[in-house]
Amino acid sequence: MKRIYVIEDLCNGCRLCETFCSSLTKGIFGGETSRIKVLKLFHEECDIPVVDCDGKCIRSLYGEDQPTCVSLCPTGALIYEEKEEAISKRTMYEVSKREHSLFKVIAPWKWPFPWRRPGQTKVRPGGGGSP
């Protein structure tokens, strides 16, 4: 069964998920009625989304099979998948962030390398992927 998983390292604390969740459930933009709460841990300088939702929101964006909060997350910190796929994405994230520092702040499945196609290992001089 699909559910929403969180990769805390990727959360930037923007609260888009929290804001739109409350908007879809109660018609009010604010975290009070949201089923997602982003906890700010100032002493550790991190943000942790806590999800109390099955991912079956009122509507999804772009005709995707994704809850709105997952679609709107700019970093890819929220994942709506089966457990095995969520584990696979977490593993992909850990490998990717060792490969390139950009993936310490965004998920490779949300914003793939613009200069490399999936499966391509060699980077062309000057940026772009091979033709």
TAZITA-V259872 format. One record per backbone hydrogen bond with DSSP energy under -0.5 kcal/mol. CO is the residue of the C=O (numbers start at 1). NH is the residue of the N-H. Records with the same first field share a line. If there is no record, write none. Layout:
# TAZITA-V259872
CO=NH + NH
This chain:
# TAZITA-V259872
3=5 + 81
5=79
6=8
7=10 + 11
8=11
15=19
16=20
17=21
18=22
19=23 + 30
20=24
21=25
22=26 + 27 + 28
23=27
28=30
30=33
31=34
35=52
37=39 + 50
39=41 + 48
40=42
41=44 + 45 + 46
46=41
48=39
49=51
50=37 + 52
53=4
55=57
59=68
61=64
67=71
68=72
69=73
75=107
77=7
79=5 + 81
81=3
82=86
83=87
84=88
85=89
86=90
87=91
88=92
89=93
90=94
91=95
92=96
93=97
94=98
95=98 + 99
96=100
100=103
101=104
102=105 + 106
107=110 + 111
113=116
117=120
124=127
126=128
128=124
